[in-house]
Amino acid sequence: MSKEPESPDIVGKGSQDTTSVDDRGLQFYKTHLAQLSDAQEQVPLKDHVRLILSEPKNEVIVNFPVRMDNGSYELFTGYRIQHNNILGPYKGGMRYHHDVTLDEVKALAALMTYKCALLEVPFGGAKGGIRINGRKYTPGEQEAITRRFTHDLGNNIGPDYDIPGPDMGTNSQTMVWMMDTYMNMQGAVDKNAKRRIVTGKSITSGGSRGREKATGQGVIYCIQEWANERGVRLDGAEFIVQGYGNVGSNAAQILNRLGAVLTAVQDHTGSIYNADGLYPRKLAQWVEENGGVAGYPGSEAIDDSAFWGVSCDICIPAALELQIDAEVAQSLDCKVVAEGANGPTTVEGAEVMRERGIDVIPDIMANAGGVVVSYFEWIQNKRSETWQLQEVDSRLHMKMKRAYYEMRAFAREHDIDNRSAALAVALRRINEVYVERGVFP
């Protein structure tokens, strides 16, 4: 989160038009349900399994006060949605963003369930967050908000029950604050055994090597498999990225090292373009220092609508959900869309891309690297081990490659798109477990 101080007259809750935000969250949730319905048609799903998966198991909402640096108090609303845990403990990120809504978090939690099932990670799906603009709060206020949120969640999270991780607006420091708060809520004897309460921590506080770049790395592993399948040469290929946070910037840097050329980037500050190529690492440094891509030296500003029409081989949406609607999909000039973000494509947008022959690597496949390496971190903490980066990357590559080809095999066999295939593979796995275990009592 940014280190900008908060203006004293701005209140954390209700400082923006919530109606449009809530509508967008509901639209995202309905989009997920529509995509899920398409996939369910491909799997002989038991009626009781379909019923169970239709709603999250638990919806936790906490309203908590926090004392600001100026002595005033603000009331914040935090969410933790636990969708399903038939395959293992709940797992999912904590999002700090001014557009966070209950419906958005419900959709994201469900996606985590299917993402873990697809990748054969023994976790269930969860998601959480706070509706907050982190840039308006000082580091001390950010820490206080995080610690109070963690405290109020209490036993709704736990190292073998529900394991949070970083998401949009949070980072390794946020996770360390959460970990330390939770550890200090435990008895002295068990305290150090609770480091795995969160993943995405800093290396010094028990994190895993490769975790920071894991989601972006997973996106590139998928793009490499797509390129091998399609006979596309990545050396010299051109790509564009929407969103230049953790996922977008790491994906851009890794893809650039394979010889691909980054020509355009868009984020909340605007869109930039350079036909000869942008330097991903230097751009990441610029964003860190200036808060966005706007004004990056050696680039020209372009309209946000023009960004989507930039001719390229690969498009990586790595920002918010519902970005690629029918209009945007019609203007795309690329061969493949690799969804680094969760839910970046609307139902109408997906249909247009199918009609135009644009390949899509869906979110639950493309951005699953984060939860895979989070699982690796959890295992390392549980075993008191430390893995080297090469081992982490090798294990990640193996899991991503297996899941990618399982998705593609299902898609070819049933003549369906990749998103429906990925969800169907996940649903089939969950259905098998429910059939074997039954429903208690």
C-alpha positions in Angstrom: 0.0 0.0 0.0 1.1 3.6 -0.6 2.6 5.7 2.1 0.6 8.8 1.4 -0.9 10.4 4.5 -4.6 10.5 4.8 -6.5 13.8 4.5 -8.3 14.4 7.8 -11.6 15.0 6.2 -11.8 11.8 4.3 -13.5 8.8 5.9 -12.5 5.3 5.0 -16.1 4.0 4.7 -18.5 5.6 2.3 -16.0 8.1 0.7 -17.1 7.2 -2.8 -20.2 6.4 -4.8 -21.0 2.9 -3.5 -23.9 2.2 -5.8 -21.9 1.7 -9.0 -19.3 -0.2 -7.1 -21.9 -2.6 -5.6 -23.5 -3.0 -9.0 -20.1 -3.9 -10.5 -19.5 -6.5 -7.7 -22.9 -8.0 -8.4 -22.2 -8.1 -12.1 -18.9 -9.9 -11.5 -20.7 -12.5 -9.3 -23.4 -13.1 -11.9 -20.7 -13.4 -14.6 -19.0 -16.1 -12.5 -22.3 -18.0 -12.1 -22.9 -17.9 -15.8 -19.4 -19.2 -16.6 -19.9 -21.9 -13.9 -23.2 -22.9 -15.4 -21.6 -23.5 -18.8 -19.0 -25.7 -17.3 -21.5 -27.7 -15.2 -23.2 -28.8 -18.4 -20.0 -30.7 -19.2 -19.8 -32.7 -16.0 -22.3 -35.2 -14.5 -22.5 -33.3 -11.3 -24.6 -34.7 -8.5 -27.5 -32.5 -7.5 -26.4 -32.1 -3.9 -22.9 -31.1 -5.1 -24.4 -28.4 -7.4 -26.5 -27.2 -4.4 -23.5 -27.1 -2.0 -21.3 -25.1 -4.5 -24.1 -22.6 -5.2 -23.3 -20.6 -2.1 -20.3 -20.1 0.2 -20.2 -22.1 3.4 -19.5 -19.0 5.6 -19.7 -15.2 5.1 -17.9 -13.3 7.8 -18.4 -9.5 8.0 -16.7 -7.4 10.7 -17.1 -3.7 11.4 -14.2 -2.4 13.4 -13.0 1.0 14.6 -9.4 2.2 14.2 -7.7 5.2 15.8 -6.0 7.4 13.2 -2.8 9.4 13.7 -4.7 12.6 14.3 -6.6 11.0 17.2 -9.9 10.6 15.3 -11.6 7.2 14.7 -12.9 5.6 11.5 -15.1 2.6 11.1 -14.1 0.0 8.5 -15.9 -3.0 7.1 -13.9 -6.2 6.5 -15.0 -9.4 4.7 -13.9 -13.0 4.8 -15.8 -15.4 2.6 -15.2 -19.1 2.9 -16.6 -20.8 -0.1 -15.7 -24.5 0.2 -13.2 -26.7 2.1 -13.9 -30.2 0.9 -10.3 -30.5 -0.5 -8.5 -28.8 2.4 -8.3 -25.7 4.5 -9.8 -22.5 3.1 -7.2 -20.4 1.2 -7.4 -17.0 -0.4 -6.0 -13.5 -0.5 -6.9 -10.3 1.4 -7.8 -7.4 -0.9 -7.6 -3.8 0.2 -9.3 -1.7 -2.4 -12.0 1.0 -2.5 -14.1 -1.2 -4.8 -14.3 -4.2 -2.5 -17.8 -5.5 -2.1 -19.4 -8.6 -0.6 -20.5 -9.9 -4.1 -17.0 -9.4 -5.5 -15.4 -11.3 -2.6 -18.0 -14.1 -3.0 -17.0 -14.5 -6.6 -13.3 -14.4 -5.9 -13.7 -17.0 -3.1 -15.5 -19.4 -5.5 -12.8 -19.0 -8.1 -10.2 -20.0 -5.5 -12.1 -23.2 -4.9 -11.9 -24.2 -8.5 -8.4 -22.9 -9.0 -7.1 -25.1 -6.2 -9.1 -28.1 -7.5 -7.7 -27.6 -11.0 -4.1 -27.4 -9.9 -4.5 -30.3 -7.3 -3.5 -28.0 -4.5 -5.1 -29.4 -1.2 -6.8 -26.2 -0.2 -10.3 -24.9 -0.5 -11.5 -21.5 -1.6 -11.7 -18.3 0.4 -11.2 -14.5 -0.1 -11.3 -11.5 2.1 -10.7 -7.8 2.1 -11.5 -4.3 3.3 -13.2 -1.5 1.3 -10.4 1.0 1.6 -8.2 3.3 -0.4 -4.8 2.3 1.1 -3.1 5.3 -0.5 -4.9 7.6 1.9 -3.4 6.1 5.1 0.0 6.4 6.7 2.1 3.2 7.3 1.2 3.4 11.0 -2.5 3.6 10.1 -2.2 0.7 7.6 -0.6 -1.4 10.3 -3.3 -0.5 12.9 -6.1 -1.3 10.3 -4.5 -4.7 9.5 -3.9 -5.7 13.1 -7.4 -4.8 14.2 -9.0 -6.6 11.2 -6.9 -9.7 12.0 -7.9 -9.5 15.7 -11.6 -9.2 14.9 -11.5 -12.1 12.5 -10.3 -14.2 15.5 -10.9 -17.9 15.1 -12.5 -17.4 11.7 -8.9 -17.9 10.4 -6.3 -20.4 11.4 -3.2 -22.2 10.1 -5.1 -25.4 9.4 -8.5 -23.8 8.9 -8.3 -20.6 6.8 -5.0 -19.2 5.5 -5.0 -15.7 4.1 -2.5 -14.4 1.6 -1.8 -11.1 -0.3 -4.0 -9.7 -3.0 -4.6 -6.3 -4.6 -3.6 -3.5 -2.2 -1.7 -5.9 0.2 1.8 -7.2 0.2 4.4 -9.1 2.3 4.4 -6.5 5.0 0.6 -6.7 5.4 0.9 -10.5 5.8 3.7 -10.2 8.4 1.4 -7.8 10.4 -1.4 -10.3 10.2 0.9 -13.2 11.2 2.4 -11.4 14.1 -1.1 -10.3 15.4 -2.4 -13.8 15.1 0.7 -15.4 16.8 0.3 -13.0 19.7 -3.3 -14.1 20.2 -2.1 -17.7 20.8 -0.5 -19.3 23.9 3.2 -18.9 24.3 3.9 -22.6 23.7 2.1 -22.7 20.3 3.2 -19.2 19.2 6.0 -20.1 16.8 4.0 -23.0 15.3 1.6 -20.5 13.8 3.7 -18.9 11.1 1.8 -20.7 8.4 -1.4 -18.7 9.4 -0.6 -16.6 6.3 1.4 -17.0 3.1 3.1 -14.3 1.0 5.3 -13.3 3.9 8.8 -11.8 3.6 11.6 -14.3 3.4 13.0 -13.2 6.8 9.6 -13.8 8.4 9.1 -17.3 6.9 8.1 -16.6 3.4 9.0 -18.7 0.4 11.5 -17.8 -2.3 9.7 -17.1 -5.6 6.4 -16.2 -3.9 6.4 -12.6 -5.0 6.8 -13.4 -8.7 4.8 -16.6 -8.5 1.5 -15.4 -10.1 3.4 -13.6 -12.9 5.7 -16.6 -13.3 2.6 -18.9 -13.6 1.1 -16.7 -16.3 4.3 -17.0 -18.4 4.5 -20.8 -17.9 1.0 -20.9 -19.4 1.9 -18.6 -22.3 5.0 -20.8 -23.0 2.7 -23.9 -23.2 0.3 -22.0 -25.5 3.2 -20.9 -27.7 4.5 -24.4 -28.0 1.1 -25.7 -28.9 0.4 -23.0 -31.5 3.9 -22.9 -32.9 4.4 -19.2 -31.8 7.9 -17.9 -31.2 8.1 -15.8 -28.1 11.5 -14.3 -29.0 10.4 -11.2 -30.8 6.7 -11.5 -29.9 5.0 -8.3 -28.8 2.7 -8.0 -25.8 0.7 -5.5 -23.8 -0.2 -5.5 -20.1 -3.1 -3.9 -18.2 -2.2 -3.3 -14.6 1.4 -3.0 -13.5 1.3 -4.2 -9.9 2.8 -7.4 -8.7 1.3 -9.7 -11.3 1.6 -7.5 -14.4 5.1 -6.2 -13.7 6.6 -9.6 -12.9 4.9 -11.2 -15.9 6.3 -8.4 -18.1 9.8 -8.8 -16.8 9.8 -12.6 -17.1 8.3 -12.5 -20.6 10.8 -9.8 -21.7 13.7 -12.1 -20.6 12.4 -14.7 -23.1 12.8 -12.1 -25.8 9.3 -10.7 -26.0 8.8 -7.0 -26.4 6.4 -4.9 -24.2 4.8 -2.2 -26.3 1.9 -0.8 -24.2 0.8 -0.7 -20.6 -2.3 0.6 -18.9 -3.1 1.2 -15.2 -5.2 3.6 -13.1 -3.0 6.6 -14.1 -3.4 6.1 -17.9 -2.0 4.2 -20.9 1.5 4.4 -22.4 3.0 3.1 -25.7 6.3 2.7 -27.4 6.5 0.7 -30.7 10.2 -0.1 -30.1 9.5 -1.5 -26.6 9.3 -0.4 -23.0 11.8 -1.6 -20.4 9.7 -3.7 -17.9 12.2 -3.5 -15.0 12.7 0.2 -15.3 9.0 0.7 -15.7 8.4 -1.2 -12.4 10.9 1.1 -10.7 9.1 4.1 -12.1 5.7 2.8 -10.9 7.2 2.2 -7.4 8.4 5.7 -7.2 5.6 7.6 -9.0 2.5 5.5 -8.2 1.7 4.6 -11.8 2.9 4.3 -15.4 1.9 7.8 -16.5 4.8 10.0 -17.5 7.3 7.2 -17.9 10.2 8.5 -19.9 10.5 7.1 -23.4 6.8 6.5 -23.8 3.9 8.4 -25.3 0.5 8.7 -23.7 -2.4 7.1 -25.6 -6.1 6.9 -24.9 -7.3 4.1 -22.7 -9.5 2.8 -25.5 -6.6 2.9 -27.9 -4.6 0.7 -25.6 -6.8 -2.3 -26.3 -6.4 -1.9 -30.0 -2.5 -2.0 -30.0 -1.4 -4.7 -32.4 0.4 -7.5 -30.5 0.7 -11.2 -30.1 -0.2 -11.5 -26.4 -2.5 -9.4 -24.1 -2.2 -9.8 -20.4 -5.0 -8.2 -18.3 -3.7 -8.1 -14.8 -5.9 -5.5 -13.1 -9.5 -5.6 -12.0 -12.4 -7.8 -13.1 -14.8 -7.1 -16.0 -12.3 -5.2 -18.1 -12.8 -7.0 -21.4 -16.4 -6.5 -22.5 -17.8 -7.0 -26.0 -16.6 -3.6 -27.2 -13.0 -4.1 -25.9 -13.0 -7.7 -27.2 -14.0 -6.4 -30.7 -11.0 -3.9 -30.6 -8.4 -6.5 -29.5 -5.6 -7.1 -32.0 -3.9 -10.1 -30.5 -3.6 -13.9 -30.7 -4.1 -14.8 -27.0 -5.4 -13.2 -23.8 -3.7 -14.6 -20.7 -5.8 -13.6 -17.7 -3.4 -12.5 -15.0 -6.3 -10.9 -13.2 -9.3 -12.7 -11.7 -12.5 -12.4 -13.8 -11.2 -9.8 -16.3 -13.6 -10.9 -19.0 -17.4 -10.5 -19.3 -19.6 -13.2 -20.8 -20.2 -11.0 -23.8 -16.5 -10.3 -24.2 -15.7 -14.0 -24.1 -18.2 -14.7 -26.8 -16.7 -12.0 -29.1 -13.2 -13.4 -28.6 -14.5 -16.9 -29.4 -16.1 -15.7 -32.6 -12.9 -13.8 -33.6 -10.6 -16.8 -32.9 -8.7 -15.2 -30.0 -7.4 -17.8 -27.6 -8.0 -17.3 -23.9 -6.0 -18.8 -21.0 -8.6 -18.4 -18.2 -7.9 -16.9 -14.9 -8.2 -20.1 -12.8 -5.4 -21.5 -14.9 -3.3 -18.5 -15.8 -2.9 -16.9 -12.4 -2.9 -20.0 -10.3 0.9 -19.7 -9.7 0.3 -17.6 -6.6 -1.8 -20.2 -4.7 0.6 -23.0 -5.8 3.6 -21.3 -4.3 1.5 -20.2 -1.3 1.0 -23.9 -0.7 4.7 -24.5 -1.0 5.3 -21.8 1.6 2.7 -23.3 3.9 4.4 -26.7 3.6 7.8 -25.2 4.2 6.6 -23.6 7.4 4.8 -26.8 8.5 8.0 -28.8 8.0 10.4 -26.1 9.2 12.1 -26.2 5.8 13.5 -23.7 3.3 13.4 -24.5 -0.4 15.8 -22.9 -2.9 14.3 -20.8 -5.8 15.2 -23.4 -8.4 13.2 -26.1 -6.5 10.2 -23.8 -6.1 10.2 -22.8 -9.8 10.6 -26.4 -10.9 7.7 -27.6 -8.8 5.5 -24.7 -9.9 6.3 -25.4 -13.6 5.4 -29.1 -13.2 2.0 -28.3 -11.6 1.2 -25.6 -14.1 2.1 -27.7 -17.1 0.1 -30.7 -16.0 -3.0 -28.6 -15.3 -2.7 -26.7 -18.6 -2.6 -29.9 -20.6 -5.5 -31.4 -18.6 -7.5 -28.3 -19.4 -6.6 -28.5 -23.1 -7.3 -32.2 -23.4 -10.8 -31.7 -21.9 -11.4 -28.7 -24.2 -10.5 -30.7 -27.3 -12.4 -33.8 -26.2 -15.6 -31.9 -25.6 -15.1 -29.1 -28.2 -15.5 -26.3 -25.7 -13.5 -23.2 -24.7 -10.6 -23.3 -22.2 -12.6 -21.5 -19.4 -15.4 -24.1 -19.4 -12.8 -26.9 -19.7 -10.8 -25.6 -16.7 -13.9 -25.2 -14.6 -15.2 -28.6 -15.6 -12.0 -30.4 -14.7 -12.1 -28.7 -11.3 -15.8 -29.5 -10.8 -15.2 -33.1 -11.7 -12.6 -33.4 -9.1 -14.7 -31.8 -6.4 -17.7 -34.0 -7.4 -15.7 -37.2 -7.0 -14.7 -36.2 -3.5 -18.2 -35.5 -2.4 -19.5 -38.8 -3.9 -16.8 -40.7 -2.1 -17.2 -38.9 1.3 -21.0 -38.3 1.2 -22.6 -35.5 3.3 -22.6 -35.7 7.1 -24.7 -36.7 8.9 
